[in-house]
Amino acid sequence: MKVSPLRQRMLDTLVLRGCSASTIKSYVYAVEQLCRYYHRSP
């Protein structure tokens, strides 16, 4: 599966900030849910 440039940028930023794997997973999930709720891509 190819990762979008925006998602990759978000993941890179979270890793650089020292976030744990569970935090990264939670943040990605939250953004996915916002996109689904508003029927829009970020």
C-alpha positions in Angstrom: 0.0 0.0 0.0 1.3 3.4 -1.0 1.4 6.1 1.7 0.2 9.5 0.7 2.8 12.3 1.0 0.7 14.1 3.6 0.4 11.0 5.8 4.1 10.3 5.5 4.9 13.9 6.5 2.6 13.5 9.5 4.3 10.2 10.5 7.8 11.7 10.0 6.9 14.7 12.2 5.5 12.6 15.0 8.5 10.4 15.0 10.8 13.4 15.1 8.9 14.7 18.1 9.5 11.5 19.9 5.9 10.3 20.0 5.3 6.6 20.9 3.9 4.1 18.5 0.5 4.1 20.2 0.3 7.9 20.1 1.1 7.9 16.4 -1.5 5.3 15.8 -4.1 7.3 17.8 -3.3 10.5 15.9 -3.6 8.8 12.5 -6.9 7.2 13.5 -8.2 10.6 14.7 -7.4 12.2 11.3 -9.0 9.3 9.4 -12.1 9.7 11.5 -12.3 13.4 10.8 -11.9 12.8 7.1 -14.7 10.3 7.2 -17.0 12.6 9.2 -16.6 15.6 6.9 -16.3 13.5 3.7 -13.2 15.4 2.8 -9.5 14.7 2.4 -7.2 16.9 4.5 
